Amino acid sequence: MESNLQEWLSSAEETINDRRVSAYLEELDEAMRKQLKEEGGDICDRSHKTTFQQIAKILLPVVDKRLKNYAEEWDEVSRHHKEAGIYRDAVGFFKPEEGLLVDIGCGGGRLIEELPFDSVIGVDINNYCLQFAEEALKTQGRAAERRSRTYISFHPERGFVLRPYPIMEELDFTKIQLLADDMEDLRNTVRVLYNQGRKADSMSFMLPGGHSAQLVEFLELLRRGEPRAYLTHPYKWVSELATKICKPNGSVYLGLRRPVINADTNTLVSADVAAEYVQKEIGNTIGIERAKYLDLIQENGITGINIFTKVIDYDDEGKEKLRDPTAEERGKISGQYINLLLIHGKVK
Ligand SMILES: C[S@@+](CC[C@H](N)C(=O)[O-])C[C@H]1O[C@@H](n2cnc3c(N)ncnc32)[C@H](O)[C@@H]1O
């Protein structure tokens, strides 16, 4: 499989040596020296630049390997989903109409495989996942073009990030296009659409989360020592993304690991009720029209995959509220409700 590692290493080195980044790292050195002096501690001659250079050399090969392992593991898990008909059933429920569809976090392309048309942009930050997708689609005899080169860059607010190479040339939207992009800002995808003066007719976001996000959030570890908050809210940005990339009235297809349990009866609430809560969380730029649950029993016991179960409870005034399950409830329901909540909405 093709690796981006050499490009990452040289782009990380270039980024660290960039004039503005160097100046920023020197500011960090200065602030650290000042703080140490105020605290009366030892004089420390650690330089942020050297630390980042060392971390890049040590960490990037590890990250590359983890992304590859993830892509292989997900390929296996999603093959079971495919065999169990999850993607076919999802497409049967969504009934996507012909037109340009953007599949965010497309992974190994399993949903795309089931789509009855080829005008699709599959987006993923993991170049190995995109290679699996290309292979699977080509095996199906479909024309898929892949552009999955990425590099390390510096973002003023987010720090060091993995960024795709910008795609400048026009893409053929009648074919399947597989692009590297980061769903947090989807710059490449938005640029590609903008260059062609169009927005997508629909967008899909299936099975986000899993153990994927942690792996692409490695650079965040350099800054905060922990992965980002959206891991627990994998669809936090959906409404913002949808308006960026979809036409008004375009369809949004969500497949969320999001069972909702009634705390009193320990039973799954209906998909419509669960979807009402999702509606509250994503705001009103998308109007949810229909919802349905599918079983995801294939994921039972797979470590690293998060099922974002919520519990409905009643407060003292009898008002319904949604909350995270307690440890005891978690124990009771674990492995019982591994459901995929399918939601079909429209961009307003
Ligand atoms: C659990 S997989 C789901 C794949 C596919 N949608 C499916 O249903 O088979 C999640 C995918 O999201 C991708 N991903 C995670 N974080 C991402 C990010 N920040 N930007 C782009 N893709 C991301 C991962 O690489 C992974 O392929």
Ligand as a Chemical Component Dictionary entry (heavy atoms), coordinates in Angstrom:
data_LIG
# 
_chem_comp.id                   LIG 
_chem_comp.type                 NON-POLYMER 
_chem_comp.pdbx_formal_charge   0 
_chem_comp.three_letter_code    LIG 
# 
loop_
_chem_comp_atom.comp_id 
_chem_comp_atom.atom_id 
_chem_comp_atom.alt_atom_id 
_chem_comp_atom.type_symbol 
_chem_comp_atom.charge 
_chem_comp_atom.model_Cartn_x 
_chem_comp_atom.model_Cartn_y 
_chem_comp_atom.model_Cartn_z 
_chem_comp_atom.pdbx_ordinal 
LIG C1  C1  C 0  -16.104 4.118  11.644 1  
LIG S1  S1  S 1  -15.470 4.587  10.086 2  
LIG C2  C2  C 0  -16.920 4.664  9.077  3  
LIG C3  C3  C 0  -16.589 4.542  7.608  4  
LIG C4  C4  C 0  -17.784 4.528  6.650  5  
LIG N1  N1  N 0  -18.589 5.718  6.767  6  
LIG C5  C5  C 0  -18.624 3.288  6.844  7  
LIG O1  O1  O 0  -19.798 3.430  7.193  8  
LIG O2  O2  O -1 -18.108 2.194  6.617  9  
LIG C6  C6  C 0  -15.119 6.321  10.365 10 
LIG C7  C7  C 0  -14.250 6.932  9.267  11 
LIG O3  O3  O 0  -14.113 8.335  9.549  12 
LIG C8  C8  C 0  -12.790 8.720  9.199  13 
LIG N2  N2  N 0  -12.432 9.913  9.982  14 
LIG C9  C9  C 0  -12.275 10.025 11.315 15 
LIG N3  N3  N 0  -11.953 11.266 11.666 16 
LIG C10 C10 C 0  -11.908 11.977 10.514 17 
LIG C11 C11 C 0  -11.635 13.333 10.209 18 
LIG N4  N4  N 0  -11.326 14.220 11.141 19 
LIG N5  N5  N 0  -11.703 13.708 8.912  20 
LIG C12 C12 C 0  -12.007 12.819 7.935  21 
LIG N6  N6  N 0  -12.262 11.533 8.155  22 
LIG C13 C13 C 0  -12.218 11.114 9.430  23 
LIG C14 C14 C 0  -11.940 7.525  9.573  24 
LIG O4  O4  O 0  -10.704 7.527  8.893  25 
LIG C15 C15 C 0  -12.853 6.379  9.202  26 
LIG O5  O5  O 0  -12.610 5.897  7.902  27 
# 
loop_
_chem_comp_bond.comp_id 
_chem_comp_bond.atom_id_1 
_chem_comp_bond.atom_id_2 
_chem_comp_bond.value_order 
_chem_comp_bond.pdbx_ordinal 
LIG C1  S1  SING 1  
LIG S1  C2  SING 2  
LIG S1  C6  SING 3  
LIG C2  C3  SING 4  
LIG C3  C4  SING 5  
LIG C4  N1  SING 6  
LIG C4  C5  SING 7  
LIG C5  O1  DOUB 8  
LIG C5  O2  SING 9  
LIG C6  C7  SING 10 
LIG C7  O3  SING 11 
LIG C7  C15 SING 12 
LIG O3  C8  SING 13 
LIG C8  N2  SING 14 
LIG C8  C14 SING 15 
LIG N2  C9  SING 16 
LIG N2  C13 SING 17 
LIG C9  N3  DOUB 18 
LIG N3  C10 SING 19 
LIG C10 C11 SING 20 
LIG C10 C13 DOUB 21 
LIG C11 N4  SING 22 
LIG C11 N5  DOUB 23 
LIG N5  C12 SING 24 
LIG C12 N6  DOUB 25 
LIG N6  C13 SING 26 
LIG C14 O4  SING 27 
LIG C14 C15 SING 28 
LIG C15 O5  SING 29 
# 
